[in-house]
Amino acid sequence: MLREWLWAPILIGAGILFPGLAAAPVHADAGPDIAFLQVLDDQGITYSNATNIIDAGHAVCEYRSGHTLNETIAMIRRNSILDQHNAAYFVGAAEAAYCPTFLATELT
């Protein structure tokens, strides 16, 4: 449980721990980053800083390498303001953009 709080600074920096923050403009350079941000924007998941939310997406993949999908969603849920649906959506968007091998194993 303590280890999960290590992800809180990433989520705080991304701005998804605090409600009411407007989405920052998308100025990412890499294709996967733009796609990830667009998916979040389309879902209505707001963030305060594009760079930090991208870092949080990559952190999902790092966390996911030692945890199940449900554990990863639960960690995001506990450490952010996202509800269950949006936490799962965030994890799925991160996997699709940054670690699609996890996404492929979930579909089989």
QUIBELBEL-V948781 format. One record per run of one state. SS is the DSSP state (A for helix, B for strand, O for the rest). FROM is the first residue (numbers start at 0). TO is the last residue. If there is no record, write none. Layout:
ss=SS from=FROM to=TO
ss=SS from=FROM to=TO
This chain:
ss=O from=0 to=0
ss=A from=1 to=13
ss=O from=14 to=29
ss=A from=30 to=42
ss=O from=43 to=48
ss=A from=49 to=63
ss=O from=64 to=67
ss=A from=68 to=77
ss=O from=78 to=82
ss=A from=83 to=97
ss=O from=98 to=98
ss=A from=99 to=105
ss=O from=106 to=107
